[in-house]
Amino acid sequence: MDDSQRQQTTRGIWADRGVDGMRVLIMDVEGTDGRERGENQDFERKSALFSLAVSEVLLVNMWEHTVGLYNGANMGLLKTVMEVNLQLFGSNRESKTLLYFVVRDHVSQTPLENLARTLKQDIERIWDSLSKPSELQDAQMSDYFDLKFTSLPHKTLQPENFEKCALQLRAQFTDRQAANYVFKTEYKRRVPADGFPHYAEAVWEKVVSNKDLDLPTQQELLAQYRCDEIAATALIPFRDCLEAMRPRVEDGNIVDELGKRVLAERATAIDTFDAQAVRYHSEVYEKKRAAFVQTLDGELYSLFLNQVKNASSKATATYANDCQRALEDALDDIETDFSAVVGDVRRRVTRWFKSISDSLTAKGASWSFSTETRYLETQLDAVTEKLRVAEMERAIDQIRRTAKASMSDVVAEKLNNPTDGDMWAGVMLEGFEAANRKAEQSLERRMDSTGITLADQQQKQRAQLAKKLHKGIWEDMVGVLREEVGDQMVLLKLRNVLEDRFRYDENGLPRVWKPSDDIDAQFAAARGVAQSLLPKYSKMDPSALSASSNVSGWGSVQFFPPGFDIDTTLTLISPARQRELGKRFGREADALYLEAKRAMVTTQNHVPVWVMVLLVVLGWNEAMTILFNPLYLILTALVGGAAVVIHNLGLWGPVIRSANGLASMANDHMHGLLVEAVNRTEPPGRQNKSSPSPLSSGESSSGDVPKTLRRRKSRSGAGNRTSSRVSLNEDIEMDPLGDDAGSAGMSPMSVDSS
């Protein structure tokens, strides 16, 4: 300061080495309670704490008239600085600090000792009122600080004394031999000179980062209080809007108007806060506004997040269902483009989810749903992979059915003609290899359409699917072969071979056995060929596949999945079944041999010539009678013509059955006439007898015999009239005639029409 103006001389912290050989680093710190900073005492507190932390001797410059005052002497600042210093550096402090109080403009009659005593009492009272850390509750001020006091005369009123006292004070910092030298050993910081900048920088950063020094001013306190009140009032309608929609969202529903309504309430709340809080301290307003917006965003973000999670779950379920339905609609189309189907559904689901998330995002908002979007993509990828696996399973099943259908015809043809070339080579090459080659081509196309590309990470999956297809086609072929070599089928094949060799000649014409033919040798040769085929049918021979260049890695883990044992599938007929089938075929072959023998005997048994001559001689008269009698001739011509027609049309069976039916009807008719005749015959009379008839139910007598013919009568429900007819199923009982009818002694006779 000078005569022209009064202002703060030092701004900030200045440091420099002492002049005239002083080996001391001197720091000049900005004074407290300057008008330049006004109510902002933040830097004053931090600079004071920094000086207290790094200095060995701290000079406290104060006016005489401020001694005994609290605010005037800045005792509040000293308390804050000492309290924070104890918290930050008290636990690891190894040296003390000298607090050297210099009382300026000492012109009163009060001695320095009294001033020093007052200052010491004030400082000790401050120390006792500090909030000490728990481990430093018993710490004394003397453990950290030493106090020293001096005074200087008035610089204007007593300039000579002021200069003299100032030089004496300087000597305490420069003269090491002086008794009152201030730089004692217990004050040493033990910091090397070249390391002091780093030490001071570390202390300053620690001081600046401490929040206990950020004490608010009166305006700041008022702004904080009013901003909190305004924020609480503005939150009420905002929270009411949230609570009205929260139950619907928490139940898993998608509330379409959620984003629009809640964001409108958010904007209203911010406008309400800004309109009332902008009049207060600007820094406090900005901080409180940011905190208020953060509170709004925090509460609505939790609700928005639930909405987004609901949308994500719904999108995943919709994607799975729609893809499944689309793939099922194209189930019969083996060339279905899987990637195109699921790609269309995925784009539609993703657009819907993005519209939901965008509706919940405000301009300049502090939140985003990128994490949920990535999670949805992960879920869709997982569903796609499951669908891809299911689609490939379906594709493999379709390919296997097609391959099985193509192999069935080839297998049946080759097994039905076992003697035409190498049977198993034809089955393996024309059946399995051809079907497998077409199946591999179809599988390659399906894998390309489902997104299983030739990339390195998907090569293994393609190989696994190919091996699975190979195994399925092989098992299908084994199944077809087992059906073809079933008991009845294999016996039929052996019988066909036997008949082809035995019943037909080399030209395929049926054999007509003659007495000169060696039927036994022919049968033995044909049966030998047929029996030799049974072991051939019993076990497959895949050697043709091993030699084929079109089947790479046949029989190894390169062709079939690991763990698949192909040797267990080669046996089609077990040895026990072979023996049983051999016996059954032998019996069928013997029956065919006996049939051929009987045919040959039949051809040898013809009618001799002399019999034919005898028939002509003996039947000449009858033949002439027929030829010269017109009636006989016409009847013979009709019967002969009918016989020729029936024979040519193959109707002898129906004619014979018709004749048998007519004969049966005639027989029944004659039987009915006979019964009717018997019923019409009335006996001359019946004689009363004392004993019942021998044919009466429950009684028998050996003395008397009935003399009348009795018949069973059928009675109607209305009376006792005797039926005039007897059913064909009735029994007719005939009693022997009495004495007046003759004594021929006929025995009882019973006629049963059944």
C-alpha positions in Angstrom: 0.0 0.0 0.0 1.1 3.6 -0.6 -0.2 7.1 -0.1 -2.1 7.2 -3.4 -4.3 4.1 -2.8 -5.0 1.2 -0.5 -5.0 -2.2 -2.1 -3.7 -5.7 -1.5 0.0 -5.9 -2.3 0.4 -9.7 -2.5 -1.8 -11.9 -4.6 -1.4 -15.7 -4.2 1.8 -17.2 -2.9 5.3 -16.0 -3.8 8.5 -17.7 -2.8 12.2 -16.7 -3.2 15.6 -17.2 -1.7 16.7 -14.7 0.9 19.3 -12.0 -0.1 22.6 -11.1 1.4 23.6 -14.7 1.9 20.5 -15.9 3.7 20.1 -19.6 3.1 16.4 -19.4 3.7 13.4 -19.9 1.3 10.9 -17.2 2.0 7.3 -17.4 1.0 5.0 -14.4 0.9 1.4 -15.4 1.3 -1.6 -13.3 0.4 -3.2 -11.6 3.4 -6.6 -12.5 4.8 -9.7 -10.4 4.8 -8.8 -8.5 1.7 -11.5 -6.6 -0.1 -10.3 -8.0 -3.4 -11.7 -11.5 -2.7 -14.7 -10.3 -0.7 -16.6 -13.1 0.9 -14.7 -15.8 -0.9 -12.2 -17.0 1.7 -11.5 -20.3 0.1 -8.1 -19.4 -1.2 -7.2 -17.7 2.1 -7.9 -20.9 4.0 -6.0 -23.1 1.6 -3.0 -20.9 1.4 -2.8 -20.6 5.2 -3.0 -24.4 5.5 -0.3 -24.9 2.9 2.0 -22.4 4.7 1.4 -24.2 8.0 2.2 -27.6 6.4 5.4 -26.8 4.6 7.0 -24.1 6.8 9.4 -24.6 9.6 8.6 -21.1 10.9 5.3 -19.3 10.2 5.2 -15.6 10.8 1.7 -14.4 11.7 1.5 -10.6 11.0 -1.2 -8.9 13.0 -2.1 -5.4 14.3 -1.9 -4.6 17.9 -5.5 -3.4 18.0 -6.8 -6.8 16.8 -5.3 -8.6 19.8 -8.2 -10.0 21.9 -10.6 -9.9 19.0 -12.0 -13.2 17.4 -13.0 -12.2 13.9 -10.7 -9.2 13.7 -7.7 -11.4 14.5 -9.0 -14.1 12.1 -9.1 -16.7 14.9 -11.8 -18.6 13.0 -9.5 -19.0 10.1 -6.7 -20.2 12.4 -9.1 -22.8 14.0 -10.1 -24.1 10.6 -6.5 -24.3 9.4 -5.3 -26.0 12.5 -8.1 -28.5 12.5 -7.6 -29.5 8.9 -3.9 -29.7 9.4 -4.3 -32.1 12.3 -6.6 -34.3 10.1 -4.3 -34.3 7.1 -0.8 -34.3 8.5 -1.2 -35.0 12.3 -0.8 -38.8 12.2 2.6 -38.8 10.5 4.1 -35.6 11.6 7.7 -36.0 12.8 8.6 -32.3 13.4 7.0 -29.2 14.9 6.2 -25.8 13.5 7.1 -22.5 15.1 4.2 -20.0 15.1 5.9 -16.6 15.4 3.3 -13.8 16.0 4.5 -10.3 15.1 2.4 -7.5 16.6 2.5 -4.5 14.3 2.2 -0.8 15.3 2.7 -1.5 19.0 2.2 2.0 20.4 0.0 1.4 23.4 1.1 1.1 27.0 0.2 -2.6 27.1 3.4 -4.6 27.5 4.2 -7.4 25.0 4.0 -10.0 27.7 0.3 -9.2 28.3 -0.4 -9.2 24.6 1.4 -12.6 24.2 -0.5 -14.0 27.2 -3.8 -13.0 25.6 -2.9 -14.6 22.2 -1.6 -17.7 23.9 -4.9 -18.2 25.8 -6.9 -17.7 22.6 -4.8 -20.2 20.7 -5.0 -22.8 23.5 -8.8 -22.4 23.7 -8.9 -22.9 19.9 -6.8 -26.1 20.3 -9.1 -27.5 23.0 -12.2 -26.9 20.8 -10.8 -28.7 17.7 -12.5 -31.8 16.3 -9.5 -34.2 16.6 -9.3 -37.6 15.0 -10.0 -40.6 17.2 -6.3 -41.5 17.4 -5.3 -38.0 18.4 -7.8 -37.2 21.1 -5.1 -36.8 23.7 -2.6 -34.8 21.6 -1.3 -31.6 23.0 -0.6 -28.4 21.1 3.0 -28.5 22.3 3.4 -31.7 20.4 2.8 -29.9 17.1 3.5 -26.2 17.6 5.7 -23.8 19.5 4.5 -20.2 20.1 6.7 -17.1 20.0 5.8 -13.4 20.2 7.4 -10.1 19.3 6.2 -6.6 18.3 7.3 -3.8 16.0 6.8 -0.1 16.5 4.7 2.1 14.3 6.5 2.4 11.0 5.3 6.0 10.4 5.4 7.4 13.9 8.6 5.6 15.0 10.6 4.9 11.8 14.0 4.6 13.5 12.7 2.2 16.2 10.9 0.2 13.5 14.0 -0.2 11.4 16.0 -1.2 14.5 13.5 -3.8 15.6 13.1 -5.1 12.1 16.9 -5.7 11.9 16.8 -7.5 15.2 14.0 -9.7 14.0 16.0 -10.5 10.8 19.0 -11.5 12.9 16.9 -14.3 14.4 16.7 -15.9 11.0 20.3 -15.3 9.9 22.6 -15.5 12.9 23.1 -19.1 13.8 25.0 -18.1 16.9 22.2 -16.0 18.3 20.4 -17.4 21.3 17.0 -16.7 19.8 17.8 -18.3 16.4 14.5 -19.7 15.1 15.6 -22.5 12.8 16.1 -25.2 15.4 16.5 -28.9 14.8 13.0 -29.8 16.0 11.6 -27.7 13.2 13.4 -29.3 10.4 11.3 -30.9 7.7 14.2 -33.0 6.4 13.2 -32.4 2.8 16.1 -32.1 0.3 16.3 -28.8 -1.6 16.0 -30.6 -5.0 12.9 -32.5 -3.8 11.1 -29.5 -2.3 9.1 -28.6 -5.4 7.6 -32.1 -5.6 7.0 -32.1 -1.8 5.2 -28.7 -2.0 3.2 -29.8 -5.0 2.0 -32.9 -3.2 1.0 -30.9 -0.1 -0.8 -28.4 -2.2 -2.8 -31.1 -4.1 -3.8 -32.6 -0.8 -4.9 -29.3 0.6 -6.9 -28.3 -2.5 -8.7 -31.7 -2.6 -9.9 -31.4 1.0 -13.5 -30.4 1.2 -13.4 -29.2 4.8 -11.9 -25.9 3.7 -14.8 -25.2 1.3 -16.9 -23.3 3.9 -19.8 -21.4 2.3 -20.5 -17.7 2.7 -23.8 -16.2 3.9 -25.1 -15.8 0.3 -24.1 -19.3 -0.5 -25.9 -20.7 2.6 -29.0 -18.8 1.6 -28.8 -20.0 -2.0 -28.4 -23.6 -0.8 -31.4 -23.4 1.5 -33.7 -21.8 -1.1 -32.6 -24.0 -3.9 -33.3 -27.1 -1.8 -36.8 -25.8 -1.0 -37.5 -25.0 -4.6 -36.3 -28.4 -5.8 -38.4 -30.2 -3.2 -41.5 -28.3 -4.3 -40.9 -29.0 -8.0 -40.4 -32.7 -7.4 -43.9 -33.2 -6.0 -45.9 -33.2 -9.3 -43.0 -35.0 -11.1 -43.1 -37.9 -8.6 -46.9 -38.0 -8.7 -46.7 -38.6 -12.4 -44.1 -41.3 -12.0 -46.1 -43.1 -9.3 -49.2 -43.2 -11.5 -47.4 -45.1 -14.2 -45.0 -47.2 -12.1 -47.4 -50.1 -11.4 -48.2 -50.7 -15.0 -44.5 -50.8 -15.9 -43.5 -53.0 -13.0 -46.2 -55.5 -14.1 -44.3 -56.0 -17.4 -46.5 -53.9 -19.6 -45.3 -51.5 -22.4 -46.8 -48.0 -21.6 -46.8 -46.2 -24.9 -47.3 -42.7 -23.5 -44.7 -43.1 -20.8 -41.8 -41.3 -22.4 -43.9 -38.4 -23.7 -45.7 -37.7 -20.3 -42.7 -38.2 -18.0 -40.3 -36.1 -20.1 -42.9 -33.3 -20.3 -43.1 -33.4 -16.4 -39.3 -33.4 -16.3 -39.2 -30.3 -18.4 -41.9 -28.6 -16.3 -40.0 -29.3 -13.1 -36.7 -27.9 -14.5 -38.5 -24.8 -15.7 -40.1 -24.3 -12.3 -36.7 -24.6 -10.6 -35.0 -22.3 -13.0 -37.7 -19.6 -12.7 -37.3 -19.3 -8.9 -33.7 -20.4 -8.2 -31.9 -18.4 -10.9 -32.0 -15.2 -8.6 -29.7 -16.7 -6.0 -25.9 -17.2 -5.9 -24.9 -18.3 -9.4 -22.4 -21.0 -8.5 -24.8 -22.5 -5.9 -27.6 -22.3 -8.4 -25.6 -24.1 -11.1 -24.6 -26.8 -8.6 -28.1 -27.2 -7.2 -29.6 -27.2 -10.7 -27.2 -30.0 -11.8 -28.1 -31.9 -8.6 -31.8 -31.4 -9.2 -31.6 -32.6 -12.8 -29.6 -35.5 -11.7 -32.3 -36.4 -9.1 -35.0 -36.1 -11.7 -33.0 -38.3 -14.1 -32.2 -40.8 -11.5 -35.9 -41.4 -10.5 -37.2 -41.5 -14.1 -34.3 -43.5 -15.3 -35.2 -46.4 -13.0 -38.8 -46.3 -14.5 -37.5 -46.0 -18.1 -35.1 -48.8 -17.5 -38.0 -51.1 -16.5 -39.8 -50.1 -19.6 -36.8 -50.8 -21.8 -36.3 -54.2 -20.1 -40.0 -55.0 -20.7 -39.5 -54.0 -24.4 -36.4 -56.2 -24.6 -38.2 -59.2 -23.2 -41.1 -58.7 -25.5 -38.8 -58.1 -28.5 -36.9 -61.4 -27.8 -40.2 -63.4 -27.4 -41.7 -61.8 -30.5 -38.5 -62.5 -32.5 -38.5 -66.2 -31.4 -42.2 -66.8 -32.2 -42.2 -64.9 -35.5 -39.1 -66.7 -36.7 -40.5 -70.0 -35.7 -43.8 -69.4 -37.4 -42.0 -68.1 -40.6 -39.8 -71.2 -40.7 -42.7 -73.5 -40.1 -44.6 -71.9 -43.0 -41.6 -72.7 -45.2 -41.2 -76.2 -43.8 -41.8 -78.0 -47.1 -39.3 -75.8 -49.0 -35.9 -77.4 -48.6 -34.3 -74.3 -50.2 -35.6 -71.9 -47.5 -33.2 -69.0 -47.0 -32.8 -69.0 -43.3 -30.8 -65.8 -43.1 -33.4 -63.8 -45.1 -36.3 -65.1 -43.0 -34.7 -64.3 -39.6 -33.1 -61.1 -40.9 -36.5 -59.6 -41.9 -37.9 -60.5 -38.5 -34.9 -59.2 -36.6 -34.9 -55.8 -38.4 -38.6 -55.4 -37.6 -38.1 -56.3 -33.9 -35.0 -54.1 -33.6 -36.8 -51.1 -35.2 -39.6 -51.5 -32.7 -37.3 -51.7 -29.7 -35.4 -48.6 -31.0 -38.6 -46.7 -31.2 -39.4 -47.5 -27.6 -35.9 -46.6 -26.4 -35.8 -43.4 -28.4 -39.1 -42.3 -26.9 -37.5 -42.5 -23.5 -34.5 -40.4 -24.3 -34.4 -36.6 -23.9 -32.2 -34.1 -25.5 -29.1 -33.5 -23.3 -30.1 -36.4 -21.0 -27.4 -38.0 -18.9 -28.7 -41.5 -19.6 -28.7 -43.9 -22.6 -29.8 -47.4 -23.2 -26.7 -48.7 -25.1 -26.2 -51.4 -22.5 -29.7 -52.7 -22.9 -29.4 -52.5 -26.7 -26.3 -54.6 -26.6 -28.0 -57.0 -24.2 -31.0 -57.3 -26.7 -28.5 -58.0 -29.5 -27.0 -60.7 -27.4 -30.4 -62.3 -26.7 -31.3 -62.2 -30.3 -28.1 -63.8 -31.2 -28.7 -66.6 -28.7 -32.3 -67.1 -30.1 -30.9 -67.1 -33.7 -28.3 -69.7 -32.8 -31.1 -71.9 -31.3 -33.2 -71.4 -34.4 -30.2 -72.1 -36.6 -29.5 -75.4 -34.8 -33.2 -76.4 -35.1 -33.2 -75.4 -38.7 -30.2 -77.5 -39.4 -31.7 -80.4 -37.6 -34.8 -80.1 -39.8 -32.7 -79.7 -42.9 -30.7 -82.8 -42.1 -33.9 -84.8 -41.5 -35.2 -83.6 -44.9 -32.0 -84.4 -46.7 -31.9 -87.8 -45.0 -35.4 -88.6 -46.1 -34.5 -87.7 -49.7 -31.3 -89.8 -49.5 -33.2 -92.7 -48.0 -35.8 -92.7 -50.8 -33.0 -92.7 -53.4 -31.1 -95.5 -51.7 -34.1 -97.7 -51.2 -34.6 -98.4 -54.9 -30.9 -99.0 -55.5 -30.6 -101.3 -52.5 -33.7 -103.3 -53.4 -32.5 -103.7 -57.0 -29.0 -104.8 -56.0 -30.2 -107.3 -53.4 -32.8 -108.7 -55.7 -30.1 -109.4 -58.3 -27.2 -110.6 -56.2 -25.5 -112.5 -59.0 -25.3 -109.6 -61.3 -21.8 -108.3 -60.6 -20.5 -107.3 -57.2 -23.7 -106.7 -55.1 -22.1 -104.8 -52.2 -20.0 -102.6 -54.5 -23.2 -101.6 -56.3 -25.0 -100.9 -53.0 -22.1 -98.8 -51.6 -21.2 -96.8 -54.8 -24.6 -96.5 -56.5 -26.6 -96.3 -53.3 -24.7 -94.8 -50.4 -22.0 -92.8 -52.2 -24.4 -91.3 -54.7 -27.0 -90.4 -52.1 -24.3 -89.0 -49.7 -22.7 -86.8 -52.5 -26.1 -85.2 -53.3 -26.8 -84.9 -49.5 -23.5 -83.1 -49.0 -24.3 -80.6 -51.8 -27.7 -79.9 -50.3 -26.2 -79.5 -46.8 -23.6 -77.0 -48.1 -26.4 -74.9 -49.6 -28.4 -75.0 -46.4 -25.4 -74.1 -44.2 -24.7 -71.1 -46.5 -28.3 -69.9 -46.3 -28.4 -70.3 -42.5 -25.3 -68.2 -42.0 -22.8 -70.9 -41.2 -20.0 -69.5 -43.4 -16.6 -70.7 -44.2 -15.0 -68.5 -41.5 -12.5 -70.1 -39.3 -14.7 -70.0 -36.2 -17.5 -71.8 -38.1 -15.5 -74.4 -40.0 -15.7 -76.7 -37.0 -19.5 -76.4 -36.9 -19.7 -77.2 -40.6 -17.6 -80.3 -40.2 -19.7 -81.5 -37.3 -22.9 -81.1 -39.3 -21.4 -83.0 -42.2 -20.3 -85.8 -39.9 -23.8 -86.0 -38.4 -25.3 -86.2 -41.9 -22.9 -89.0 -42.9 -23.9 -90.9 -39.8 -27.6 -90.4 -40.4 -27.4 -91.5 -44.1 -25.3 -94.6 -43.1 -27.8 -95.6 -40.4 -30.7 -95.1 -42.9 -29.0 -97.3 -45.4 -28.4 -99.9 -42.7 -32.1 -99.7 -41.8 -33.1 -100.2 -45.4 -30.8 -103.2 -45.7 -32.2 -104.8 -42.5 -35.7 -104.5 -43.9 -34.5 -106.1 -47.1 -32.9 -109.0 -45.3 -35.8 -109.7 -43.0 -36.8 -113.4 -42.6 -39.5 -113.5 -45.2 -37.7 -111.1 -47.6 -34.4 -113.0 -47.6 -36.2 -116.3 -48.0 -38.1 -114.8 -50.9 -34.8 -113.6 -52.5 -33.2 -117.1 -52.1 -36.3 -118.8 -53.5 -36.3 -116.4 -56.5 -32.6 -117.2 -57.2 -33.4 -121.0 -56.8 -36.3 -120.8 -59.2 -34.4 -118.7 -61.7 -31.6 -121.4 -61.7 -33.9 -124.4 -61.5 -37.1 -123.6 -63.4 -35.6 -121.5 -66.2 -32.9 -122.2 -68.6 -30.0 -119.9 -69.7 -32.3 -118.1 -72.1 -34.9 -117.4 -69.4 -37.4 -119.9 -70.8 -39.3 -122.2 -68.5 -37.9 -125.8 -68.3 -40.1 -128.8 -69.3 -38.6 -131.7 -67.6 -38.1 -134.8 -69.7 -37.2 -138.3 -68.5 -33.7 -137.8 -70.0 -33.0 -134.6 -68.0 -30.8 -134.9 -64.9 -33.1 -133.1 -62.5 -31.1 -133.9 -59.4 -27.9 -132.3 -60.7 -29.8 -129.2 -61.8 -31.5 -128.9 -58.4 -28.3 -129.4 -56.5 -26.5 -126.7 -58.6 -29.4 -124.2 -58.2 -29.7 -124.8 -54.4 -25.9 -124.4 -54.0 -26.0 -121.0 -55.7 -29.0 -119.9 -53.6 -27.5 -121.1 -50.3 -24.2 -119.4 -51.0 -26.0 -116.0 -51.0 -27.1 -116.3 -47.4 -23.7 -115.4 -45.9 -23.4 -112.7 -48.5 -26.6 -111.2 -47.3 -25.5 -111.5 -43.7 -22.7 -108.9 -43.6 -22.0 -105.7 -45.6 -18.8 -105.2 -47.4 -17.9 -101.5 -47.6 -14.5 -102.0 -49.1 -15.7 -100.3 -52.3 -16.1 -97.0 -50.3 -12.5 -97.2 -49.0 -11.2 -97.4 -52.6 -13.4 -94.6 -53.8 -12.0 -91.1 -54.2 -15.4 -89.5 -53.7 -15.7 -90.5 -50.1 -12.9 -88.7 -48.2 -11.8 -90.1 -44.8 -14.2 -93.1 -45.0 -14.6 -94.9 -41.7 -12.5 -92.4 -39.7 -13.3 -89.5 -37.4 -13.0 -87.3 -40.4 -16.2 -88.9 -41.8 -18.2 -90.0 -38.8 -18.6 -88.3 -35.4 -16.2 -89.5 -32.7 -17.4 -92.6 -30.8 -19.3 -94.0 -33.8 -18.3 -97.7 -34.4 -19.1 -98.6 -37.9 -18.1 -102.3 -37.4 -21.2 -102.9 -35.2 -23.5 -101.9 -38.1 -22.0 -104.2 -40.8 -23.6 -107.5 -39.5 -27.2 -107.7 -40.9 -28.0 -111.4 -40.0 -26.6 -113.0 -37.0 -25.1 -116.6 -37.2 -28.0 -118.0 -35.3 -30.5 -116.5 -37.7 -28.4 -117.7 -40.6 -28.7 -121.3 -39.4 -32.5 -120.9 -38.9 -33.0 -119.3 -42.3 -30.8 -122.1 -43.9 -33.1 -124.8 -42.4 -36.3 -123.0 -43.5 -34.9 -122.4 -47.0 -33.9 -126.1 -47.2 -37.5 -127.2 -46.5 -38.9 -124.7 -49.2 -36.3 -125.9 -51.7 -37.2 -129.6 -51.0 -40.9 -128.7 -51.7 -39.9 -127.2 -55.0 -37.9 -130.3 -55.9 -40.8 -132.6 -55.2 -43.1 -130.4 -57.2 -40.8 -130.7 -60.2 -40.6 -134.5 -59.7 -44.4 -134.8 -59.7 -44.6 -132.7 -62.9 -42.2 -135.0 -64.6 -44.2 -138.1 -63.6 -47.4 -136.5 -64.8 -46.0 -135.9 -68.2 -44.9 -139.5 -68.4 -48.5 -140.9 -67.5 -50.4 -140.5 -70.9 -53.3 -142.7 -72.3 -52.1 -145.7 -74.3 -53.0 -145.9 -78.0 -54.8 -149.3 -77.7 -57.2 -147.7 -75.1 -58.0 -145.0 -77.6 -58.7 -147.6 -80.3 -60.9 -149.7 -77.9 -62.9 -146.6 -77.0 -63.5 -145.8 -80.7 -64.6 -149.4 -81.5 -66.9 -149.8 -78.5 -68.4 -146.3 -78.8 -69.0 -146.3 -82.6 -72.7 -147.0 -82.4 -73.3 -144.4 -79.7 -71.4 -141.8 -81.8 -73.4 -142.7 -84.9 -76.6 -142.3 -82.9 -75.7 -138.9 -81.7 -74.6 -137.8 -85.2 -77.7 -139.0 -87.0 -80.2 -138.0 -84.4 -80.9 -134.2 -84.7 -82.1 -133.9 -81.1 -79.0 -135.5 -79.7 -76.8 -133.6 -82.1 -78.2 -130.2 -81.2 -78.0 -131.1 -77.5 -74.4 -132.2 -77.8 -73.5 -129.1 -79.8 -75.1 -126.8 -77.2 -73.4 -128.6 -74.3 -70.1 -128.7 -76.1 -70.2 -125.1 -77.2 -71.1 -124.0 -73.7 -68.2 -126.0 -72.3 -65.8 -124.5 -74.8 -67.0 -120.9 -73.9 -66.8 -121.6 -70.2 -63.4 -123.1 -70.5 -62.0 -120.2 -72.6 -63.4 -117.6 -70.2 -62.1 -119.4 -67.2 -65.6 -119.7 -65.6 -65.5 -123.3 -64.4 -65.2 -122.2 -60.9 -68.4 -120.0 -60.8 -70.2 -122.7 -62.8 -69.3 -125.4 -60.3 -70.3 -123.2 -57.4 -73.6 -122.4 -59.1 -74.3 -126.1 -59.7 -73.5 -126.9 -56.1 -75.9 -124.2 -55.0 -78.7 -125.5 -57.2 -78.2 -129.0 -56.0 -78.3 -127.9 -52.4 -81.6 -125.9 -53.1 -83.1 -129.0 -54.8 -82.1 -131.2 -51.9 -83.7 -128.8 -49.4 -86.9 -128.6 -51.5 -87.2 -132.3 -51.7 -86.7 -132.6 -48.0 -89.4 -130.0 -47.4 -91.9 -132.0 -49.6 -91.1 -135.1 -47.7 -91.8 -133.4 -44.4 -95.0 -131.9 -45.7 -96.2 -135.3 -46.9 -95.5 -136.8 -43.5 -97.4 -134.0 -41.7 -100.5 -134.6 -43.9 -100.7 -138.3 -43.0 -103.3 -138.7 -40.2 -103.2 -141.8 -37.9 -106.5 -143.9 -37.7 -106.8 -143.2 -34.0 -105.0 -143.2 -30.8 -105.7 -145.6 -28.1 -105.8 -144.4 -24.5 -103.1 -146.0 -22.5 -102.7 -146.1 -18.8 -99.0 -145.5 -19.0 -97.3 -142.6 -20.8 -95.4 -143.0 -24.1 -91.9 -144.3 -23.9 -90.9 -141.0 -25.6 -92.6 -138.7 -23.1 -90.4 -136.5 -21.0 -89.4 -137.8 -17.6 -91.2 -141.2 -17.7 -90.8 -144.6 -19.3 -92.7 -147.9 -19.3 -91.7 -151.2 -20.6 -95.2 -152.7 -20.8 -97.1 -150.7 -23.4 -95.9 -149.3 -26.7 -97.6 -146.4 -28.5 -99.4 -147.4 -31.7 -99.7 -144.0 -33.3 -97.4 -141.7 -35.1 -96.8 -138.6 -33.0 -95.3 -135.4 -34.2 -94.3 -132.4 -32.3 -96.7 -129.6 -32.6 -96.1 -125.9 -32.5 -98.7 -123.9 -30.8 -99.6 -120.3 -31.3 -100.1 -117.8 -28.5 -103.9 -117.6 -29.1 -104.9 -121.3 -29.1 -104.0 -125.0 -29.4 -104.2 -125.4 -33.2 -101.7 -127.8 -34.6 -99.4 -126.3 -37.2 -99.8 -127.7 -40.6 -96.1 -127.5 -41.3 -93.0 -128.6 -39.5 -89.9 -126.5 -39.6 -86.9 -128.0 -41.2 -85.1 -127.8 -37.9 -87.9 -129.7 -36.1 -87.4 -133.3 -35.0 -90.0 -135.8 -36.2 -90.7 -138.7 -33.9 -92.4 -141.8 -35.3 -93.9 -144.3 -32.7 -94.3 -147.9 -33.7 -97.8 -148.8 -34.9 -100.2 -150.7 -32.7 -101.4 -154.3 -33.0 -104.2 -153.3 -35.3 -101.7 -151.8 -37.7 -99.7 -155.0 -37.9 -97.4 -156.8 -35.7 -94.2 -156.3 -37.7 -92.5 -155.1 -34.5 -90.8 -152.0 -35.9 -88.4 -150.2 -33.6 -88.8 -146.5 -32.7 -87.4 -144.2 -35.4 -86.5 -140.5 -35.0 -86.0 -138.3 -38.0 -84.0 -135.1 -37.5 -84.1 -132.7 -40.4 -81.0 -131.0 -39.2 
